[in-house]
Amino acid sequence: MPNPPNQFDIMYVVYEDDAVGVVWKPRNMKTAPEHANQKTSAQEESAKLLSPSKELDALPVALACYTLDTAVEGLLVMAKTVSAKARCESAEVSLRFQALISGRVQLPVSELRSVRQWQARCSPNDDAPSRRQYRAKRLCVH
């Protein structure tokens, strides 16, 4: 496997076997295409990078096991077989993300410290609220 690039703005393979592939998804890329003609999703790009599975239940194209918001960069697990996709969707697998976020918070600090979970916005360009719940692990006030 080649060394990963020094920058995080391109997709590359981090790990691969016959059942799954793990790719680095750059920010500002959708996880899956919204329509058939869209070719700039992580799912479409990973098809160019991952080798096809030789397993009997191989999928025609690797499918994302979860979604990362468009503005988020990070590791994305791609299922290459039907059984791997089923394991990803089962109750045996749970996801936990940790993010370092920098910027201005629109709530007063006193209110932010008392709130355990809240809905956050995906990005400044996206008016849809995120489907994920967040809690502040540590707050640094400057």
C-alpha positions as CSV (number, residue, x, y, z in Angstrom):
1,M,0.0,0.0,0.0
2,P,1.4,3.4,-0.9
3,N,2.1,6.0,1.7
4,P,-0.8,8.4,2.3
5,P,-0.6,11.9,0.9
6,N,0.6,14.7,3.0
7,Q,-2.7,16.6,2.5
8,F,-6.2,15.6,3.4
9,D,-8.0,17.1,0.4
10,I,-7.9,13.9,-1.7
11,M,-9.4,10.5,-1.1
12,Y,-7.1,7.6,-0.5
13,V,-7.2,4.0,0.8
14,V,-6.2,3.5,4.5
15,Y,-7.0,-0.3,4.7
16,E,-8.5,-2.9,2.5
17,D,-9.4,-6.6,2.5
18,D,-11.9,-8.7,0.6
19,A,-14.9,-7.6,2.8
20,V,-14.3,-3.9,3.5
21,G,-12.2,-0.9,2.6
22,V,-11.4,2.1,4.7
23,V,-10.9,5.3,2.9
24,W,-10.1,8.9,3.9
25,K,-13.1,11.1,2.8
26,P,-12.1,14.7,2.2
27,R,-14.3,17.5,3.4
28,N,-16.8,19.0,0.9
29,M,-17.6,15.6,-0.6
30,K,-20.9,13.8,-0.2
31,T,-20.7,10.3,1.2
32,A,-23.2,8.9,-1.4
33,P,-24.6,10.2,-4.7
34,E,-27.9,12.0,-4.4
35,H,-28.9,11.0,-8.0
36,A,-27.6,8.6,-10.6
37,N,-25.6,11.1,-12.6
38,Q,-23.6,12.4,-9.7
39,K,-20.0,11.2,-9.8
40,T,-18.3,13.2,-7.1
41,S,-19.4,11.2,-4.0
42,A,-17.1,9.2,-1.7
43,Q,-18.9,6.1,-2.8
44,E,-18.2,6.8,-6.5
45,E,-14.6,7.7,-5.9
46,S,-13.9,4.7,-3.7
47,A,-15.0,2.5,-6.6
48,K,-12.0,3.7,-8.5
49,L,-9.6,3.1,-5.5
50,L,-10.8,-0.2,-4.0
51,S,-10.3,-3.6,-5.7
52,P,-13.4,-5.7,-6.3
53,S,-14.1,-8.4,-3.7
54,K,-13.7,-12.0,-4.8
55,E,-16.2,-13.2,-2.2
56,L,-19.4,-14.9,-3.4
57,D,-21.6,-12.2,-1.9
58,A,-19.6,-9.3,-3.4
59,L,-21.4,-6.1,-4.1
60,P,-21.1,-4.5,-7.5
61,V,-19.7,-1.4,-5.9
62,A,-18.6,-0.8,-2.3
63,L,-21.3,0.9,-0.1
64,A,-20.7,3.3,2.7
65,C,-21.4,1.7,6.1
66,Y,-22.4,5.1,7.5
67,T,-22.5,8.7,6.3
68,L,-20.2,11.6,7.2
69,D,-21.7,15.1,6.7
70,T,-20.4,16.8,3.5
71,A,-18.3,19.3,5.5
72,V,-16.7,16.5,7.5
73,E,-13.4,14.8,6.6
74,G,-12.5,11.5,8.1
75,L,-12.3,7.7,7.8
76,L,-15.2,6.0,6.0
77,V,-15.7,2.3,6.1
78,M,-16.9,0.9,2.8
79,A,-18.6,-2.6,2.7
80,K,-17.6,-4.7,-0.3
81,T,-19.8,-7.6,0.4
82,V,-23.4,-8.2,1.4
83,S,-22.4,-9.8,4.7
84,A,-20.1,-6.9,5.6
85,K,-22.9,-4.4,4.9
86,A,-25.2,-6.5,7.1
87,R,-22.6,-6.5,9.9
88,C,-22.2,-2.7,9.7
89,E,-26.0,-2.3,10.0
90,S,-26.4,-4.7,12.8
91,A,-26.7,-3.9,16.5
92,E,-23.2,-5.4,17.0
93,V,-21.6,-2.3,15.5
94,S,-21.9,1.1,17.0
95,L,-20.2,4.3,16.0
96,R,-18.7,6.9,18.1
97,F,-17.2,10.1,16.7
98,Q,-15.0,12.6,18.3
99,A,-14.5,16.0,16.7
100,L,-12.3,19.0,17.4
101,I,-14.4,22.0,16.4
102,S,-13.1,25.6,16.2
103,G,-15.2,28.7,15.8
104,R,-17.8,30.9,17.4
105,V,-20.7,29.4,19.3
106,Q,-24.0,31.3,19.1
107,L,-25.1,30.4,22.7
108,P,-23.9,32.2,25.8
109,V,-21.2,30.2,27.6
110,S,-23.4,29.8,30.7
111,E,-26.1,28.2,28.7
112,L,-23.7,26.0,26.7
113,R,-22.2,24.5,29.8
114,S,-25.6,23.5,31.1
115,V,-26.8,21.8,27.9
116,R,-25.7,18.2,27.6
117,Q,-26.9,17.6,24.1
118,W,-28.2,19.7,21.2
119,Q,-28.6,19.7,17.5
120,A,-25.9,21.5,15.6
121,R,-25.7,22.8,12.1
122,C,-23.8,20.7,9.5
123,S,-22.1,23.6,7.8
124,P,-22.6,27.3,7.2
125,N,-23.8,26.4,3.6
126,D,-26.3,23.8,4.7
127,D,-29.5,24.9,6.3
128,A,-30.6,21.4,7.4
129,P,-29.8,20.6,11.0
130,S,-27.5,17.6,11.6
131,R,-29.1,14.3,12.5
132,R,-26.4,13.7,15.1
133,Q,-26.5,14.7,18.7
134,Y,-23.5,16.5,20.2
135,R,-22.3,17.2,23.7
136,A,-19.4,19.4,24.8
137,K,-16.6,17.3,26.3
138,R,-14.5,20.3,27.0
139,L,-15.0,24.0,26.4
140,C,-12.1,26.4,26.1
141,V,-13.0,30.1,26.5
142,H,-10.6,32.7,25.2
